[in-house]
Amino acid sequence: QVQLVESGGGLVQPGGSLRLSCAASGIISSINTMGWYYQAPGKGRELVATISTGGGTNYADSVKGRFTISRDNAKNTVYLQMNSLKPEDTAVYYCWIRDHPLKRDYWGQGTQVTVSS
């Protein structure tokens, strides 16, 4: 069973920074993609950023230049460094991993990020 445990959410003022972490445990293929999605109140879940095992990245246009995704393959951990935060970044952020050989997706429980003065 694969489990994803997120940490690092919280309340921050506009212009501030936060760093999210997500550690995956269980049996996971080494061929995978990890990432983050967010869900604002009343909206659907949307892509923030993804990163492959080889380090290839993909970002939503709204976060390019402000957010950076990275990973530690040895620890099966993915990070999201969020800078220059805006009130519209307020959402629950979910960690995600896709096991490509098994064609399975796994999700974390979500962590709240609130950007407000």
TORBA-457098 format. One record per residue: residue number from 1; x, y, z of N, C-alpha, C in turn. Coordinates in nm, 3 decimals. Layout:
N
[NUM [X Y Z] [X Y Z] [X Y Z]]
...
! end
This chain:
117
[1 [0.084 -0.119 0.000] [0.000 0.000 0.000] [0.088 0.124 0.000]]
[2 [0.059 0.216 -0.090] [0.135 0.340 -0.100] [0.068 0.449 -0.018]]
[3 [0.146 0.518 0.062] [0.095 0.631 0.140] [0.177 0.755 0.110]]
[4 [0.109 0.868 0.102] [0.174 0.998 0.081] [0.142 1.086 0.200]]
[5 [0.245 1.140 0.262] [0.226 1.224 0.380] [0.284 1.362 0.350]]
[6 [0.195 1.462 0.353] [0.235 1.600 0.321] [0.262 1.678 0.449]]
[7 [0.344 1.780 0.436] [0.370 1.871 0.547] [0.412 2.006 0.490]]
[8 [0.402 2.110 0.574] [0.455 2.240 0.535] [0.351 2.346 0.502]]
[9 [0.224 2.311 0.503] [0.122 2.412 0.476] [0.108 2.509 0.593]]
[10 [0.024 2.612 0.573] [0.001 2.707 0.680] [-0.048 2.841 0.628]]
[11 [-0.039 2.940 0.715] [-0.082 3.076 0.683] [0.039 3.163 0.657]]
[12 [0.035 3.238 0.547] [0.146 3.324 0.512] [0.091 3.453 0.452]]
[13 [0.163 3.562 0.469] [0.120 3.689 0.412] [0.153 3.695 0.263]]
[14 [0.079 3.775 0.188] [0.112 3.793 0.046] [0.258 3.834 0.028]]
[15 [0.322 3.772 -0.071] [0.463 3.797 -0.094] [0.555 3.703 -0.019]]
[16 [0.499 3.626 0.072] [0.578 3.536 0.153] [0.607 3.404 0.082]]
[17 [0.672 3.313 0.157] [0.713 3.184 0.101] [0.672 3.070 0.193]]
[18 [0.650 2.955 0.133] [0.627 2.831 0.204] [0.694 2.719 0.127]]
[19 [0.730 2.612 0.199] [0.785 2.493 0.134] [0.704 2.372 0.176]]
[20 [0.644 2.306 0.078] [0.569 2.184 0.104] [0.658 2.064 0.080]]
[21 [0.636 1.959 0.161] [0.707 1.832 0.144] [0.606 1.719 0.139]]
[22 [0.641 1.615 0.067] [0.555 1.498 0.059] [0.643 1.374 0.051]]
[23 [0.629 1.286 0.149] [0.707 1.163 0.152] [0.617 1.045 0.116]]
[24 [0.661 0.965 0.020] [0.586 0.848 -0.023] [0.647 0.723 0.040]]
[25 [0.561 0.636 0.090] [0.607 0.509 0.146] [0.530 0.396 0.081]]
[26 [0.586 0.275 0.089] [0.524 0.160 0.026] [0.602 0.120 -0.098]]
[27 [0.545 0.028 -0.172] [0.613 -0.025 -0.290] [0.576 0.062 -0.410]]
[28 [0.674 0.134 -0.461] [0.653 0.226 -0.574] [0.756 0.197 -0.679]]
[29 [0.714 0.192 -0.802] [0.808 0.174 -0.911] [0.906 0.290 -0.918]]
[30 [1.027 0.261 -0.961] [1.125 0.369 -0.977] [1.092 0.455 -1.099]]
[31 [0.999 0.408 -1.181] [0.955 0.486 -1.298] [0.824 0.552 -1.259]]
[32 [0.834 0.674 -1.210] [0.714 0.741 -1.163] [0.724 0.891 -1.185]]
[33 [0.613 0.956 -1.172] [0.605 1.101 -1.172] [0.539 1.145 -1.043]]
[34 [0.596 1.245 -0.979] [0.538 1.301 -0.857] [0.497 1.445 -0.884]]
[35 [0.406 1.494 -0.803] [0.364 1.632 -0.827] [0.269 1.684 -0.723]]
[36 [0.220 1.804 -0.753] [0.127 1.873 -0.664] [0.009 1.926 -0.746]]
[37 [-0.109 1.913 -0.686] [-0.230 1.973 -0.738] [-0.289 2.060 -0.630]]
[38 [-0.373 2.158 -0.670] [-0.442 2.234 -0.567] [-0.591 2.245 -0.599]]
[39 [-0.666 2.268 -0.492] [-0.811 2.281 -0.504] [-0.857 2.396 -0.417]]
[40 [-0.901 2.502 -0.483] [-0.954 2.618 -0.412] [-1.102 2.593 -0.379]]
[41 [-1.155 2.666 -0.283] [-1.297 2.647 -0.246] [-1.388 2.665 -0.366]]
[42 [-1.475 2.568 -0.387] [-1.572 2.577 -0.495] [-1.519 2.546 -0.633]]
[43 [-1.393 2.503 -0.641] [-1.332 2.475 -0.771] [-1.281 2.332 -0.777]]
[44 [-1.248 2.288 -0.897] [-1.194 2.155 -0.915] [-1.045 2.149 -0.884]]
[45 [-0.992 2.028 -0.879] [-0.851 2.009 -0.851] [-0.771 2.040 -0.978]]
[46 [-0.667 2.122 -0.962] [-0.588 2.167 -1.077] [-0.440 2.137 -1.057]]
[47 [-0.371 2.118 -1.167] [-0.228 2.091 -1.164] [-0.150 2.214 -1.117]]
[48 [-0.053 2.190 -1.029] [0.042 2.295 -0.994] [0.175 2.267 -1.065]]
[49 [0.231 2.149 -1.038] [0.360 2.115 -1.097] [0.383 1.964 -1.084]]
[50 [0.460 1.909 -1.179] [0.498 1.769 -1.173] [0.647 1.756 -1.202]]
[51 [0.703 1.643 -1.157] [0.844 1.615 -1.183] [0.861 1.465 -1.199]]
[52 [0.933 1.425 -1.303] [0.955 1.284 -1.329] [1.076 1.234 -1.251]]
[53 [1.095 1.102 -1.254] [1.210 1.043 -1.188] [1.340 1.102 -1.244]]
[54 [1.340 1.131 -1.372] [1.459 1.186 -1.437] [1.477 1.335 -1.418]]
[55 [1.379 1.400 -1.353] [1.392 1.542 -1.323] [1.319 1.636 -1.417]]
[56 [1.251 1.581 -1.518] [1.174 1.667 -1.606] [1.056 1.730 -1.532]]
[57 [1.034 1.859 -1.554] [0.930 1.931 -1.478] [0.825 1.992 -1.570]]
[58 [0.709 2.016 -1.509] [0.598 2.080 -1.579] [0.527 2.169 -1.477]]
[59 [0.492 2.293 -1.517] [0.429 2.387 -1.425] [0.302 2.446 -1.486]]
[60 [0.207 2.476 -1.400] [0.093 2.557 -1.443] [0.143 2.697 -1.474]]
[61 [0.084 2.762 -1.574] [0.127 2.896 -1.611] [0.119 2.993 -1.494]]
[62 [0.020 2.973 -1.407] [-0.003 3.067 -1.297] [0.108 3.066 -1.193]]
[63 [0.192 2.961 -1.192] [0.295 2.952 -1.088] [0.437 2.958 -1.145]]
[64 [0.451 2.961 -1.277] [0.584 2.966 -1.338] [0.660 3.089 -1.289]]
[65 [0.786 3.067 -1.252] [0.868 3.176 -1.203] [0.854 3.203 -1.054]]
[66 [0.754 3.143 -0.991] [0.733 3.163 -0.847] [0.749 3.033 -0.768]]
[67 [0.707 2.923 -0.825] [0.714 2.794 -0.757] [0.822 2.707 -0.821]]
[68 [0.887 2.625 -0.738] [0.987 2.531 -0.788] [0.961 2.394 -0.728]]
[69 [0.950 2.294 -0.814] [0.931 2.157 -0.768] [1.064 2.084 -0.776]]
[70 [1.089 1.999 -0.677] [1.211 1.918 -0.676] [1.180 1.786 -0.608]]
[71 [1.273 1.693 -0.619] [1.252 1.563 -0.554] [1.383 1.501 -0.513]]
[72 [1.371 1.411 -0.415] [1.482 1.330 -0.369] [1.441 1.185 -0.395]]
[73 [1.497 1.126 -0.500] [1.455 0.989 -0.538] [1.489 0.887 -0.431]]
[74 [1.601 0.907 -0.362] [1.642 0.811 -0.259] [1.542 0.807 -0.144]]
[75 [1.476 0.922 -0.121] [1.380 0.930 -0.010] [1.236 0.924 -0.059]]
[76 [1.215 0.912 -0.190] [1.078 0.914 -0.246] [1.001 1.035 -0.194]]
[77 [1.066 1.149 -0.196] [1.009 1.271 -0.143] [1.008 1.379 -0.250]]
[78 [0.897 1.453 -0.255] [0.885 1.565 -0.348] [0.862 1.692 -0.267]]
[79 [0.916 1.802 -0.318] [0.907 1.931 -0.251] [0.845 2.034 -0.345]]
[80 [0.781 2.133 -0.285] [0.732 2.246 -0.363] [0.770 2.374 -0.289]]
[81 [0.865 2.447 -0.344] [0.904 2.576 -0.289] [0.817 2.682 -0.352]]
[82 [0.742 2.752 -0.269] [0.647 2.852 -0.318] [0.691 2.990 -0.271]]
[83 [0.725 3.074 -0.365] [0.769 3.211 -0.335] [0.670 3.311 -0.394]]
[84 [0.679 3.434 -0.348] [0.592 3.543 -0.398] [0.446 3.499 -0.397]]
[85 [0.404 3.443 -0.286] [0.268 3.389 -0.278] [0.163 3.499 -0.289]]
[86 [0.051 3.464 -0.352] [-0.059 3.557 -0.374] [-0.185 3.501 -0.307]]
[87 [-0.280 3.587 -0.273] [-0.405 3.537 -0.214] [-0.473 3.431 -0.301]]
[88 [-0.460 3.440 -0.432] [-0.525 3.342 -0.519] [-0.455 3.206 -0.517]]
[89 [-0.341 3.195 -0.449] [-0.277 3.065 -0.430] [-0.341 2.988 -0.314]]
[90 [-0.430 3.053 -0.241] [-0.496 2.987 -0.129] [-0.575 2.867 -0.177]]
[91 [-0.547 2.750 -0.118] [-0.611 2.626 -0.160] [-0.562 2.513 -0.070]]
[92 [-0.625 2.398 -0.086] [-0.570 2.274 -0.031] [-0.478 2.216 -0.137]]
[93 [-0.355 2.185 -0.098] [-0.255 2.132 -0.191] [-0.242 1.981 -0.167]]
[94 [-0.252 1.905 -0.276] [-0.247 1.760 -0.269] [-0.122 1.708 -0.338]]
[95 [-0.053 1.618 -0.271] [0.059 1.547 -0.330] [0.006 1.431 -0.415]]
[96 [0.077 1.401 -0.522] [0.031 1.299 -0.616] [0.151 1.222 -0.669]]
[97 [0.132 1.092 -0.692] [0.235 1.012 -0.756] [0.169 0.917 -0.854]]
[98 [0.227 0.906 -0.970] [0.181 0.808 -1.070] [0.287 0.702 -1.088]]
[99 [0.247 0.579 -1.062] [0.332 0.463 -1.085] [0.307 0.420 -1.230]]
[100 [0.403 0.447 -1.316] [0.379 0.426 -1.460] [0.363 0.279 -1.499]]
[101 [0.450 0.188 -1.453] [0.430 0.048 -1.494] [0.296 -0.009 -1.449]]
[102 [0.250 0.030 -1.329] [0.122 -0.021 -1.279] [0.005 0.065 -1.324]]
[103 [0.033 0.183 -1.384] [-0.073 0.276 -1.426] [-0.166 0.309 -1.310]]
[104 [-0.109 0.342 -1.195] [-0.187 0.376 -1.078] [-0.148 0.514 -1.026]]
[105 [-0.250 0.588 -0.979] [-0.230 0.718 -0.916] [-0.258 0.706 -0.767]]
[106 [-0.179 0.778 -0.689] [-0.200 0.783 -0.545] [-0.201 0.930 -0.502]]
[107 [-0.281 0.959 -0.398] [-0.297 1.097 -0.351] [-0.272 1.106 -0.201]]
[108 [-0.218 1.222 -0.162] [-0.207 1.252 -0.021] [-0.338 1.307 0.032]]
[109 [-0.340 1.336 0.162] [-0.464 1.380 0.226] [-0.487 1.530 0.207]]
[110 [-0.385 1.602 0.164] [-0.399 1.746 0.141] [-0.347 1.828 0.257]]
[111 [-0.293 1.944 0.224] [-0.247 2.038 0.326] [-0.294 2.178 0.286]]
[112 [-0.345 2.252 0.384] [-0.403 2.383 0.356] [-0.294 2.489 0.346]]
[113 [-0.302 2.568 0.242] [-0.217 2.687 0.227] [-0.309 2.808 0.218]]
[114 [-0.290 2.902 0.308] [-0.370 3.024 0.311] [-0.279 3.145 0.299]]
[115 [-0.306 3.228 0.200] [-0.227 3.349 0.178] [-0.317 3.468 0.207]]
[116 [-0.290 3.534 0.317] [-0.377 3.643 0.361] [-0.300 3.737 0.452]]
[117 [-0.337 3.864 0.447] [-0.277 3.962 0.538] [-0.364 3.978 0.663]]
! end
